[in-house]
Amino acid sequence: MNVAAQISAMIAQMSLPFLPETSGKLKLMMNLQDVSWDQSSNELLPANHQIEQATLLFSKIEDSTIEAQLNKLMEAKKEAELASAQVTPQKEEATFEDFQKMDIRVGTILEAQKVPKTKKLLQLKVDTGIDQRTVVSGIAEHYSPEEIIGKQVSILINLAPRAIKGIESQGMILMAENPDGSLAFVQPDKAIKPGGEVA
């Protein structure tokens, strides 16, 4: 029997634990029966052993496949970097009295519209339970006016009024920010009557 054939048969047997698919193809090609490790030191192919037609053991990897895998790795790397991004350091310590000064209520957005000639600002009309007031919020790149009408939010109502683009804003909507810069409302997980205090 050809020495190369004997070597191929040995490779088929030895590669089984770590290349099972390739080992299986090679065994079929060599017409080789399963043998134990004790038998693998013997001659695996006797004289006049019939070998099947040769086939490709490995598929050709196209450039497009490599590129797709590289893109997946890059995306996974970006996601891992975002996940491990450091959060903003803790701010200066505040006293309980400082916290008590903030009047945070649950409000319901009644109306919303884009502020003209701006990309980030929405003008909101919010029912605070105490009144209905105008709030200018920098969330236009994250939410459309239509999708937030009726949404309940947390609003700081005793923030001093401030003119923004000629509109008097009477409060601040509380938002949470992800490491990638995306925003989400800080809101109750069930319906709360407008004016409910956040304590």
Beta strands, then each sheet from edge to edge (+ up, - down):
strand 1: 104-114
strand 2: 122-127
strand 3: 132-137
strand 4: 152-156
strand 5: 162-164
strand 6: 167-169
strand 7: 172-173
strand 8: 175-177
strand 9: 183-185
sheet 1: 3+ 2- 1+ 4- 7+
sheet 2: 5+ 6-
sheet 3: 8+ 9-
end
